[in-house]
């Protein structure tokens, strides 16, 4: 089951941590189902390399349980910043690939439901941003972020990070659904050939559970279907958020994911019904066999008398 094609990311540039112009990179990963943000923040602070961002906007992010940290030691004028989201996504601003991998290794100890490392490194979202003092307000055009002034505010960077975190999380779910579809492909062949279906009722139940976990994450556990309440009274940020989500095709990808999930659910429900019918038939045959055995014993007793 193939995922919907969308704009390819500049993976080579991201891996090298370089850009061809004066722009910087913002890179997002989804590493697990959830973070222990309190322990994670404490661990990073104790190392002395990162510190929480204490700005006017920082209180708003803390209320939403978002951890926003900045590198303690400045290498260049543009700061190196990291946003950690409680649902298991992390967004790096102007952080080199070696530093990103080091942080990803550190946060492993504070994860719940970690994803395979190969999947984490493959499903990456990348955007370019630059500081443009000549523009009158921050904007998102042609897939590139342009901040008004020397650097973006905490809330502006959070807005773009929020969209990137959702997109990379959706990318992980797309990969998981693709693997799931591959794992049940043999069922179609068995059904077409009218062969014995090589799956048990318990395995069907397990696979149904995996499907509903995906549906719950997409439709109830995230803001993929609607704009978060945070933006309702922040129109400028809402515009940036919507433009970023549109660029990342989040709405379209979510719709396609739900359609694929519905197809898989219909298949598993049909299979579950079929296996239940077979189970009932076996029970009926066993009951008939027991009745026949009892009749045979009664006949033997009758003729013996």
CORVEN-V708505 format. One record per pair of residues at least 24 apart in sequence whose C-alpha atoms are under 10 Angstrom apart, sorted by sequence separation. I is the first residue (numbers start at 1). J is the second residue. If there is no record, write none. Layout:
i=I j=J
i=I j=J
//
This chain:
i=45 j=69
i=48 j=72
i=49 j=73
i=71 j=95
i=87 j=111
i=88 j=112
i=183 j=207
i=44 j=69
i=48 j=73
i=86 j=111
i=87 j=112
i=88 j=113
i=225 j=250
i=226 j=251
i=41 j=67
i=88 j=114
i=224 j=250
i=225 j=251
i=38 j=65
i=40 j=67
i=41 j=68
i=45 j=72
i=88 j=115
i=180 j=207
i=224 j=251
i=37 j=65
i=41 j=69
i=53 j=81
i=37 j=66
i=38 j=67
i=52 j=81
i=53 j=82
i=224 j=253
i=225 j=254
i=37 j=67
i=50 j=80
i=51 j=81
i=52 j=82
i=180 j=210
i=224 j=254
i=225 j=255
i=50 j=81
i=180 j=211
i=224 j=255
i=50 j=82
i=91 j=124
i=127 j=160
i=177 j=210
i=91 j=125
i=92 j=126
i=93 j=127
i=94 j=128
i=176 j=210
i=177 j=211
i=91 j=126
i=93 j=128
i=94 j=129
i=176 j=211
i=219 j=254
i=93 j=129
i=218 j=254
i=127 j=164
i=177 j=214
i=218 j=255
i=125 j=163
i=126 j=164
i=176 j=214
i=125 j=164
i=218 j=257
i=219 j=258
i=124 j=164
i=125 j=165
i=174 j=214
i=218 j=258
i=124 j=165
i=125 j=166
i=173 j=214
i=125 j=167
i=126 j=168
i=173 j=215
i=215 j=257
i=41 j=84
i=124 j=167
i=125 j=168
i=214 j=257
i=215 j=258
i=40 j=84
i=123 j=167
i=124 j=168
i=125 j=169
i=173 j=217
i=214 j=258
i=123 j=168
i=124 j=169
i=173 j=218
i=123 j=169
i=125 j=171
i=215 j=261
i=37 j=84
i=123 j=170
i=124 j=171
i=170 j=217
i=214 j=261
i=215 j=262
i=37 j=85
i=120 j=168
i=123 j=171
i=124 j=172
i=169 j=217
i=170 j=218
i=35 j=84
i=37 j=86
i=120 j=169
i=122 j=171
i=123 j=172
i=169 j=218
i=212 j=261
i=35 j=85
i=36 j=86
i=37 j=87
i=122 j=172
i=123 j=173
i=211 j=261
i=34 j=85
i=35 j=86
i=36 j=87
i=37 j=88
i=120 j=171
i=123 j=174
i=211 j=262
i=34 j=86
i=35 j=87
i=36 j=88
i=78 j=130
i=119 j=171
i=120 j=172
i=123 j=175
i=166 j=218
i=170 j=222
i=33 j=86
i=34 j=87
i=35 j=88
i=78 j=131
i=119 j=172
i=122 j=175
i=169 j=222
i=211 j=264
i=212 j=265
i=24 j=78
i=26 j=80
i=28 j=82
i=30 j=84
i=32 j=86
i=33 j=87
i=34 j=88
i=35 j=89
i=170 j=224
i=211 j=265
i=26 j=81
i=27 j=82
i=28 j=83
i=30 j=85
i=32 j=87
i=33 j=88
i=34 j=89
i=35 j=90
i=169 j=224
i=26 j=82
i=28 j=84
i=31 j=87
i=32 j=88
i=33 j=89
i=119 j=175
i=166 j=222
i=208 j=264
i=30 j=87
i=31 j=88
i=32 j=89
i=115 j=172
i=119 j=176
i=166 j=223
i=167 j=224
i=207 j=264
i=208 j=265
i=211 j=268
i=30 j=88
i=31 j=89
i=32 j=90
i=166 j=224
i=207 j=265
i=29 j=88
i=30 j=89
i=31 j=90
i=44 j=103
i=208 j=267
i=29 j=89
i=30 j=90
i=163 j=223
i=208 j=268
i=28 j=89
i=29 j=90
i=30 j=91
i=115 j=176
i=162 j=223
i=163 j=224
i=207 j=268
i=208 j=269
i=28 j=90
i=29 j=91
i=44 j=106
i=27 j=90
i=28 j=91
i=29 j=92
i=43 j=106
i=44 j=107
i=205 j=268
i=27 j=91
i=28 j=92
i=43 j=107
i=93 j=157
i=204 j=268
i=205 j=269
i=208 j=272
i=26 j=91
i=27 j=92
i=28 j=93
i=204 j=269
i=26 j=92
i=27 j=93
i=40 j=106
i=41 j=107
i=43 j=109
i=91 j=157
i=162 j=228
i=25 j=92
i=26 j=93
i=27 j=94
i=40 j=107
i=43 j=110
i=91 j=158
i=204 j=271
i=205 j=272
i=25 j=93
i=26 j=94
i=27 j=95
i=39 j=107
i=40 j=108
i=93 j=161
i=204 j=272
i=24 j=93
i=25 j=94
i=26 j=95
i=27 j=96
i=40 j=109
i=41 j=110
i=91 j=160
i=92 j=161
i=203 j=272
i=24 j=94
i=25 j=95
i=27 j=97
i=37 j=107
i=39 j=109
i=40 j=110
i=91 j=161
i=201 j=271
i=202 j=272
i=23 j=94
i=24 j=95
i=25 j=96
i=29 j=100
i=36 j=107
i=39 j=110
i=40 j=111
i=83 j=154
i=90 j=161
i=91 j=162
i=159 j=230
i=200 j=271
i=201 j=272
i=204 j=275
i=28 j=100
i=35 j=107
i=38 j=110
i=78 j=150
i=79 j=151
i=89 j=161
i=90 j=162
i=159 j=231
i=199 j=271
i=200 j=272
i=201 j=273
i=27 j=100
i=31 j=104
i=35 j=108
i=36 j=109
i=37 j=110
i=77 j=150
i=78 j=151
i=81 j=154
i=89 j=162
i=91 j=164
i=199 j=272
i=201 j=274
i=35 j=109
i=36 j=110
i=37 j=111
i=77 j=151
i=83 j=157
i=90 j=164
i=91 j=165
i=197 j=271
i=201 j=275
i=29 j=104
i=35 j=110
i=36 j=111
i=82 j=157
i=83 j=158
i=89 j=164
i=90 j=165
i=200 j=275
i=201 j=276
i=18 j=94
i=31 j=107
i=32 j=108
i=34 j=110
i=35 j=111
i=36 j=112
i=81 j=157
i=82 j=158
i=85 j=161
i=89 j=165
i=199 j=275
i=17 j=94
i=18 j=95
i=31 j=108
i=34 j=111
i=35 j=112
i=84 j=161
i=85 j=162
i=88 j=165
i=89 j=166
i=91 j=168
i=160 j=237
i=163 j=240
i=164 j=241
i=167 j=244
i=197 j=274
i=17 j=95
i=18 j=96
i=32 j=110
i=33 j=111
i=34 j=112
i=35 j=113
i=83 j=161
i=84 j=162
i=87 j=165
i=89 j=167
i=90 j=168
i=159 j=237
i=163 j=241
i=167 j=245
i=197 j=275
i=201 j=279
i=17 j=96
i=18 j=97
i=32 j=111
i=33 j=112
i=34 j=113
i=35 j=114
i=82 j=161
i=83 j=162
i=87 j=166
i=89 j=168
i=90 j=169
i=158 j=237
i=159 j=238
i=162 j=241
i=163 j=242
i=166 j=245
i=171 j=250
i=174 j=253
i=181 j=260
i=188 j=267
i=16 j=96
i=17 j=97
i=31 j=111
i=32 j=112
i=33 j=113
i=34 j=114
i=85 j=165
i=89 j=169
i=156 j=236
i=157 j=237
i=159 j=239
i=160 j=240
i=161 j=241
i=163 j=243
i=164 j=244
i=168 j=248
i=170 j=250
i=174 j=254
i=177 j=257
i=181 j=261
i=184 j=264
i=187 j=267
i=191 j=271
i=14 j=95
i=15 j=96
i=16 j=97
i=17 j=98
i=31 j=112
i=32 j=113
i=33 j=114
i=84 j=165
i=85 j=166
i=88 j=169
i=156 j=237
i=159 j=240
i=160 j=241
i=163 j=244
i=164 j=245
i=167 j=248
i=173 j=254
i=187 j=268
i=14 j=96
i=15 j=97
i=16 j=98
i=17 j=99
i=31 j=113
i=32 j=114
i=33 j=115
i=83 j=165
i=87 j=169
i=155 j=237
i=159 j=241
i=160 j=242
i=162 j=244
i=163 j=245
i=166 j=248
i=167 j=249
i=168 j=250
i=171 j=253
i=174 j=256
i=178 j=260
i=14 j=97
i=15 j=98
i=17 j=100
i=31 j=114
i=32 j=115
i=158 j=241
i=159 j=242
i=160 j=243
i=161 j=244
i=162 j=245
i=163 j=246
i=167 j=250
i=170 j=253
i=171 j=254
i=174 j=257
i=177 j=260
i=181 j=264
i=184 j=267
i=13 j=97
i=30 j=114
i=31 j=115
i=32 j=116
i=156 j=240
i=160 j=244
i=163 j=247
i=164 j=248
i=166 j=250
i=167 j=251
i=170 j=254
i=173 j=257
i=177 j=261
i=180 j=264
i=184 j=268
i=187 j=271
i=15 j=100
i=30 j=115
i=31 j=116
i=32 j=117
i=156 j=241
i=159 j=244
i=160 j=245
i=163 j=248
i=31 j=117
i=68 j=154
i=164 j=250
i=167 j=253
i=174 j=260
i=163 j=250
i=167 j=254
i=170 j=257
i=177 j=264
i=31 j=119
i=32 j=120
i=30 j=119
i=31 j=120
i=68 j=157
i=29 j=119
i=30 j=120
i=31 j=121
i=68 j=158
i=29 j=120
i=30 j=121
i=28 j=120
i=29 j=121
i=31 j=123
i=66 j=158
i=28 j=121
i=29 j=122
i=30 j=123
i=61 j=154
i=29 j=123
i=30 j=124
i=60 j=154
i=61 j=155
i=28 j=123
i=29 j=124
i=30 j=125
i=60 j=155
i=145 j=240
i=28 j=124
i=29 j=125
i=57 j=153
i=58 j=154
i=27 j=124
i=28 j=125
i=29 j=126
i=56 j=153
i=57 j=154
i=58 j=155
i=61 j=158
i=139 j=236
i=27 j=125
i=28 j=126
i=55 j=153
i=56 j=154
i=57 j=155
i=138 j=236
i=139 j=237
i=26 j=125
i=27 j=126
i=28 j=127
i=55 j=154
i=56 j=155
i=57 j=156
i=137 j=236
i=138 j=237
i=140 j=239
i=141 j=240
i=145 j=244
i=26 j=126
i=27 j=127
i=54 j=154
i=139 j=239
i=140 j=240
i=143 j=243
i=144 j=244
i=25 j=126
i=26 j=127
i=27 j=128
i=53 j=154
i=57 j=158
i=139 j=240
i=140 j=241
i=143 j=244
i=25 j=127
i=26 j=128
i=138 j=240
i=140 j=242
i=141 j=243
i=24 j=127
i=25 j=128
i=26 j=129
i=140 j=243
i=141 j=244
i=143 j=246
i=144 j=247
i=23 j=127
i=24 j=128
i=25 j=129
i=139 j=243
i=140 j=244
i=143 j=247
i=23 j=128
i=24 j=129
i=25 j=130
i=142 j=247
i=143 j=248
i=22 j=128
i=23 j=129
i=24 j=130
i=141 j=247
i=21 j=128
i=22 j=129
i=23 j=130
i=24 j=131
i=140 j=247
i=22 j=130
i=23 j=131
i=19 j=128
i=21 j=130
i=22 j=131
i=23 j=132
i=14 j=124
i=11 j=122
i=14 j=125
i=14 j=126
i=11 j=124
i=13 j=126
i=14 j=127
i=10 j=124
i=11 j=125
i=14 j=128
i=9 j=124
i=10 j=125
i=11 j=126
i=9 j=125
i=10 j=126
i=8 j=125
i=9 j=126
i=10 j=127
i=127 j=244
i=8 j=126
i=9 j=127
i=10 j=128
i=25 j=144
i=26 j=145
i=24 j=144
i=25 j=145
i=23 j=144
i=24 j=145
i=127 j=248
i=23 j=145
i=126 j=248
i=23 j=146
i=125 j=248
i=87 j=217
i=26 j=157
i=28 j=161
i=26 j=160
i=27 j=161
i=28 j=162
i=30 j=164
i=87 j=221
i=26 j=161
i=28 j=163
i=29 j=164
i=30 j=165
i=87 j=222
i=7 j=143
i=28 j=164
i=29 j=165
i=30 j=166
i=33 j=169
i=27 j=164
i=28 j=165
i=29 j=166
i=30 j=167
i=31 j=168
i=32 j=169
i=26 j=164
i=27 j=165
i=28 j=166
i=29 j=167
i=30 j=168
i=31 j=169
i=28 j=167
i=29 j=168
i=30 j=169
i=28 j=168
i=29 j=169
i=30 j=170
i=32 j=172
i=27 j=168
i=28 j=169
i=30 j=171
i=31 j=172
i=29 j=171
i=30 j=172
i=29 j=172
i=64 j=230
i=3 j=171
i=4 j=174
i=60 j=230
i=3 j=174
i=2 j=174
i=3 j=175
i=1 j=174
i=2 j=175
i=1 j=175
i=3 j=177
i=2 j=177
i=3 j=178
i=1 j=177
i=2 j=178
i=1 j=178
i=2 j=179
i=1 j=179
i=1 j=180
i=2 j=181
i=1 j=181
i=2 j=182
i=1 j=182
i=1 j=185
i=33 j=217
i=7 j=247
i=8 j=248
i=6 j=247
i=7 j=248
i=6 j=248
i=7 j=249
i=6 j=249
i=5 j=249
i=4 j=249
i=6 j=252
i=6 j=253
i=4 j=252
i=5 j=253
i=4 j=253
i=3 j=253
i=4 j=254
i=4 j=256
i=3 j=256
i=4 j=257
i=3 j=257
i=3 j=260
i=2 j=260
i=1 j=260
//
